[in-house]
Amino acid sequence: MPLKPDMPGPDHALHTPQAPAPVLLERRIDLPDEAATDAFGARFAHALEAQRAEAAKAEASTRFEGLQVQLLGDLGAGKTSLVRATLRALGHAGRVRSPTYTLVEPYTVATPNGELPLYHFDLYRFSDPAEWADAGFREYFAAGAVCLVEWPQRAQGLLGVPDLVFSLEPGEQGEGRVLTAYAYSASGKACLERC
């Protein structure tokens, strides 16, 4: 069911995308424990790589245009854990830290289809939309990279329409997590279908 932009409640807005465009695909995934989060991160990583491989096989003029993934959820909901699982599955062996104070952490992973730049944003402390332009963040989103954005609602619409939104909430009776994924673009839909 496509979401409506006028859904009530400030807490609800933390977990539910505000309908930037029609939802092309919606999936609910139960993540009862850390192993399930790691497994979904691995499926997502493989879906990203499959999408890049598909672009590489297409005409020479076609290239991987990147992907914007917005991560919603309260503090401690598992957003950074999901990013960490995805990076690990893509082959990143180094530390994955939350960019709460730096706003962005850049990563480059070597894949069979060449190097893949990933940018992990955490906009929790983002307070002034002018920071967006001053920091040059727009360039990151135009570079054919994967941009994983925690707390995207703090950017007040500057991000545009995402390809995917991953909303994380506590599971039933507080056990584990539930990830609801929404695809807003054809590339986001293709990626989610592979997860």
N, C-alpha and C positions, 0 to 999 in steps of 0.2 A: 504494500500500500504506500503510494507516494506520500511524503510528509507535507504538512501544511506549514507555512511560515509563521502562522499566528498561534502556535501551540503555547499554552499558558505555563507560567511558573519559571522562576529563575533557575532552580535546580534542574528542571527538565531541559533547559537550554544547554546545560553542561554536557548532556549525554545524547542529545538528539540534534542532528543537523537541521538547520533552519531552511531547508528546501531551496538551495541556491539554483536548482534546475530540476527537471523531472528525474525521478529515480529510475534507472534502467534495470537494476537488479538489486535485490535485497536478500541477504542471507543471515541467519542466526546460527552462531557456532558456540556450543558449550565448551568452556575451558575449565574443567574441574580441578586442574592442578598445574604446577609448573611444567610438567612434561607435556601436557596438552598445549600449553602456550608455545613451548619450544617447537612442537610438531606443526602447529599452525604457522609459526614464523618460517619454518623450513618449507612448507607448502607455498607460502607467499613468495619466498626467495626463488623457488623453482619456477613459479608462475612469472615472476619478473624476468628471469633468465630466458624462459620460453618465449616471452614476448619480444625480447631483444633478438633472439635467434630468428624469429619469424621476420622481423624487420630487416635483419641482415640478409635473409634469403630473397627478399623482395627486390624490386628494381633498385638500381644504384641510387636513384633519387630519394628512395625511402630510407629513413633512418629512425632509430628509436628517439622519440620526441620527449621522453622523460615521463614522469608520473608524479602527481601531487597527491599525497595521502595525508589526510587530516585525522588525528587521533584525539578522541574525546573521552572524558571520564574524570572523576574526582582525583585528588591527590592519592597516590597509592593504588590506583585502579589497575596498573599493569601496563601503562603505555610504554614506558622505557623498557620494561621486560620484553615486550613484543618487538620493539626496535632491536634490542640486543639479540633476540633469537633470530631475527631476519638477517642481521649482519653476520652472525656466526654461521648461519647456513650458507651465506654467500662466500664464506671463506675468510672473513675478517678474524684474525687471531688476537688482536690487541684489545686494550681496554675500551669499553663502551660506557661512557659516563653521560649523565643527564646534563644537557647544556643549559641548566636553569640560570646560571650567571653569565655565561658567554653568549647566550641566545642561539648559537648554532655551533655544531661540531661537524666538520667535514670528514668524510671517509672516501677512500678509493679502494675498490676491490677488483682483483684480477679475476676475470671470468673467461670461459671459452670463447666468448664473443668480444673480448677486449676489456679494457678497464671500464668500470662503472662508477661514476661519481654519485655519492649519496650525501645528502645534507640532513642532519637531524636537528630540527628546530625545537626549542621549548620557549614559548612566548608567555609563560606564566608571569614573568616580571616585566613584560612589555607594557609600557604605560602611555607612550605617545606615538601615534601613527606616523609622525614625522621621522621617528627613528628608522622606520622602514626604508624610506628614501635615503636617509643619511648613511645607513649601513650598507646600501647597495644590494639588499636582499633580492630585489626583483631580478637581478642578473642570475642568481642561483636557479630560479625557476624557468629561465629561458635557455638553460645550458644542456638540455637533454639528460638531466640528472633525475634521480629519484629524491624527492623532497618529502621527508617524514616530519609532520608538524604537530607537536603537542600544543594544546591550548590555542587553537587557531582563532577562536572567537575573540581573543584579545587583539587581533589585528584589525578588527572592525571592518571586515569586507575587503581589505586590501589584497587578499590572496586570490580572489576570483573563485571560480567554480572548481572544486577539486575533482580529481578523477575518482578517488575513493575516499570514503569516510569510515573509519573503524571506531565504533562507540563501545566502550568497555564499562560494564556495570557488574556489581556483585551478583553471584549466582543465587539460586533459590536457597533460602535459609542461610545466607552468608557464605555458602560453600563455593569456592572457586570464582570464576568469572563467566560472564556471557558477553560475547563479542557480536554485535550486530554490524554487518558490513553493508554499505550502500555504494553502488556504482553510479556515477553521474556522467561518464563519458564512455565511448565505445572501447577505448583502451582500458579503462577501469573495469568495465563489464567483462572484457576478455580475460583480464587478469583474475578477477574474482571467480569466473567460471572454472579457471584452472586450480583454484584453491580447494 
